[in-house]
Amino acid sequence: MMILHPSRGALRSYHDRQLSERRARDVARHLERCARCGARLEEIGTQAQQVRELFEALEVESVPLREVVARGSATAGLERAPFGAWGWFSRPVALPVPAWISLGLALVLFGAIVGTRPRMAPDVQPPAAEGRLVVVAQRGPSGRESRTLSLNEGNYRFIETPTVYTSP
Amino acid sequence: VTLEQDFRTHYTEIFRYAAKLAGSREDAEDVAQESFLRLERVVRSGAGPAEPRAWLFRVATNLCGDLRRRRHTRGDGGEGFETLRSRSDPSADLLREERRALARRVLDRLSERDRMLLALWSSGHPHAEIARIAGVRSSSIGRLLERATRRAASLLNKESR
């Protein structure tokens, strides 16, 4: 009677419990009566364990996402605003009335100038709302663009002016 | 599933996978970041992958391969992998560093595909998923893994002597 031995690949799949139920049953039945395949399976198991330990040596602790977000924001040149949602706009300011009027006129003038400028390119959007993923593109002193991906989880104000792309 | 969800769900596993292949925590972070940046680009272009997770692993694998080749060209062995665990026990740390260096030497001598297959397997991916990420038939994955494991074990025995 001819005996069909399972291949080493099939034995490996059997070892990793990746065979279908029926195929696994066939292999198990074969292993009950074939010492040669039993020895092969044992060898496969030993080698798999050696490789598992090899990779365990390279394991690193995972980086908590919060840390990623904080680092992403730091490298993107973003800074947590110190005064809540309105940042430094919400600081209490005591100015005389004429100064407030001058400031108002200056703002109106500024608005008129900015209003006549070409609109932003359609793919450039303002910073995302909290919890949205943002890609922050910045040009360094050498002129090279660096891009960082970050979850916008806090209240940030820009200390430089990067281009922020929000994810769709 | 949005890109944010993909980022939250898969960042850590991509980072851990890249750490096994890249050789340093900083490189792993760069690889993970770049993988998601590329995903963001293809999603924006409207050509988002059907299986973002498999896609991310493939991109991370390629980026680690590029990194390894660049390092090889520069003659930099990628030493100095930062140990992230406690340094309260110097002898345990020394032993860990030795094991890490041995692992790096073995991995450096494996082919790129073997490294990828074994890194994915050691990360707990089922065979069908490894096949999808590696772009091979799932019926071949047992054989490919067995051969890769045998080669790695043989190198390990040689290096340990």
Boltz contact constraints between the chains, C-beta under 6 A:
constraints:
  - contact:
      token1: [A, 8]
      token2: [B, 146]
      max_distance: 6.0
  - contact:
      token1: [A, 9]
      token2: [B, 142]
      max_distance: 6.0
  - contact:
      token1: [A, 9]
      token2: [B, 143]
      max_distance: 6.0
  - contact:
      token1: [A, 9]
      token2: [B, 146]
      max_distance: 6.0
  - contact:
      token1: [A, 12]
      token2: [B, 142]
      max_distance: 6.0
  - contact:
      token1: [A, 12]
      token2: [B, 145]
      max_distance: 6.0
  - contact:
      token1: [A, 12]
      token2: [B, 146]
      max_distance: 6.0
  - contact:
      token1: [A, 13]
      token2: [B, 142]
      max_distance: 6.0
  - contact:
      token1: [A, 18]
      token2: [B, 127]
      max_distance: 6.0
  - contact:
      token1: [A, 47]
      token2: [B, 149]
      max_distance: 6.0
  - contact:
      token1: [A, 47]
      token2: [B, 150]
      max_distance: 6.0
  - contact:
      token1: [A, 47]
      token2: [B, 153]
      max_distance: 6.0
  - contact:
      token1: [A, 48]
      token2: [B, 149]
      max_distance: 6.0
  - contact:
      token1: [A, 50]
      token2: [B, 153]
      max_distance: 6.0
  - contact:
      token1: [A, 50]
      token2: [B, 156]
      max_distance: 6.0
  - contact:
      token1: [A, 51]
      token2: [B, 118]
      max_distance: 6.0
  - contact:
      token1: [A, 51]
      token2: [B, 149]
      max_distance: 6.0
  - contact:
      token1: [A, 51]
      token2: [B, 152]
      max_distance: 6.0
  - contact:
      token1: [A, 52]
      token2: [B, 122]
      max_distance: 6.0
  - contact:
      token1: [A, 54]
      token2: [B, 103]
      max_distance: 6.0
  - contact:
      token1: [A, 55]
      token2: [B, 20]
      max_distance: 6.0
  - contact:
      token1: [A, 55]
      token2: [B, 122]
      max_distance: 6.0
  - contact:
      token1: [A, 57]
      token2: [B, 99]
      max_distance: 6.0
  - contact:
      token1: [A, 57]
      token2: [B, 100]
      max_distance: 6.0
  - contact:
      token1: [A, 57]
      token2: [B, 103]
      max_distance: 6.0
  - contact:
      token1: [A, 58]
      token2: [B, 20]
      max_distance: 6.0
  - contact:
      token1: [A, 58]
      token2: [B, 103]
      max_distance: 6.0
  - contact:
      token1: [A, 60]
      token2: [B, 19]
      max_distance: 6.0
  - contact:
      token1: [A, 60]
      token2: [B, 84]
      max_distance: 6.0
  - contact:
      token1: [A, 61]
      token2: [B, 84]
      max_distance: 6.0
  - contact:
      token1: [A, 62]
      token2: [B, 12]
      max_distance: 6.0
  - contact:
      token1: [A, 62]
      token2: [B, 16]
      max_distance: 6.0
  - contact:
      token1: [A, 63]
      token2: [B, 15]
      max_distance: 6.0
  - contact:
      token1: [A, 133]
      token2: [B, 3]
      max_distance: 6.0
  - contact:
      token1: [A, 133]
      token2: [B, 4]
      max_distance: 6.0
  - contact:
      token1: [A, 133]
      token2: [B, 7]
      max_distance: 6.0
  - contact:
      token1: [A, 135]
      token2: [B, 40]
      max_distance: 6.0
  - contact:
      token1: [A, 147]
      token2: [B, 37]
      max_distance: 6.0
  - contact:
      token1: [A, 149]
      token2: [B, 33]
      max_distance: 6.0
  - contact:
      token1: [A, 149]
      token2: [B, 36]
      max_distance: 6.0
  - contact:
      token1: [A, 149]
      token2: [B, 37]
      max_distance: 6.0
  - contact:
      token1: [A, 167]
      token2: [B, 3]
      max_distance: 6.0
  - contact:
      token1: [A, 167]
      token2: [B, 40]
      max_distance: 6.0
